[in-house]
């Protein structure tokens, strides 16, 4: 592992965190990522090729992106240069590009590893394009955010995207075994505590080893931590969640789809995940209102009332008592009959309004408020529905140039089943009125 420490400018005699001391020395030592590093993995195949090409590593923290980048540089005989988008600007990048050009003239290639590449703005990302195209650098950009949203299309088109997955329990267990071997001592936790520790790591290998160090520091001679004591010692790791980025949108999307799919248990789980991570309660209640109008609609008009009431209850009670009202609303919308008929009808109406333009309604339903308007036929022949048989005139309300349209199609579920009966009845009466029968 000397090469790696040298590449990072580290003195092996200096104190280093356990995660750094256990940094793999070969790609085969990397925990997890078998889909990339197994015998038929994408990276395994690239190493055997004559040239590797630029790559984007996308995955959560602590999954080995930086380590794999360094090991790839070693295995492909490229000079490894690492920068962070948080601390670097265009001036530093230009300097790195010039150094890479000088190496290239002497026959040495450069692997430029850019951590948090999504933090570069669009102009900064564009600066990589010429040196990627002419082979001055092989770029590996690492990001925890969705590249489709955060990276330029031009940059993505010149690099291959590889997805790093959160470490599973087996991979995290191997890391614990490796830590105990390196330290020459057993971790002082029970079997159930070991399983809890793995869960607390949340798929992050670096976090697991950091928690492991905390346990060794905290344990007194002969002490063994069970589940409860372990949680007291390490407190708890903050959930993997960024309210402005992927974690935020992934979980609200999961909550919305669980509600749409009428699975209250899954919906409550994702709600709890968001509440636990500190998500804005107003954001959640707004989305529940959206679910009520988009996915339930008139199949259960009460859903919108319940969703709004949950927001009011939370405003009144605050946290944590008011969160029960939010949970109750989630259960209600998840178990309500579903219909997007109103949502679909509204979209169709908006499209029709834009397409048809400013068409005048038929004169018969316009008020003849002046003598001139009455002389032009405004309001002439209007049938007042309350005076008609069945309270229904069957009159045409559509502009002649458009003709009658069918936008709202209620489903045979919930309250919309009753609405469908009403609409069918009115359609029958309308046909009778128009035919004169």
Secondary structure as UniProt FT lines:
FT   HELIX           2..7
FT   TURN            8..9
FT   TURN            12..13
FT   HELIX           18..21
FT   HELIX           27..29
FT   HELIX           34..37
FT   TURN            39..40
FT   HELIX           42..47
FT   STRAND          55..58
FT   TURN            61..62
FT   HELIX           65..75
FT   TURN            76..77
FT   STRAND          79..84
FT   TURN            85..87
FT   HELIX           90..105
FT   TURN            106..107
FT   STRAND          110..115
FT   HELIX           117..119
FT   HELIX           122..126
FT   TURN            127..128
FT   HELIX           129..133
FT   TURN            134..135
FT   STRAND          138..143
FT   HELIX           147..150
FT   HELIX           153..157
FT   STRAND          160..163
FT   HELIX           169..183
FT   HELIX           191..201
FT   TURN            202..203
FT   HELIX           205..218
FT   TURN            221..222
FT   HELIX           227..234
FT   TURN            243..244
FT   HELIX           246..260
FT   TURN            261..262
FT   HELIX           264..276
FT   TURN            277..278
FT   HELIX           281..291
FT   HELIX           292..296
FT   HELIX           297..300
FT   HELIX           302..317
FT   TURN            319..322
FT   HELIX           323..335
FT   HELIX           341..356
FT   HELIX           363..365
FT   HELIX           371..375
FT   TURN            376..381
FT   HELIX           385..387
FT   HELIX           389..391
FT   TURN            400..402
FT   TURN            414..415
FT   HELIX           416..435
//
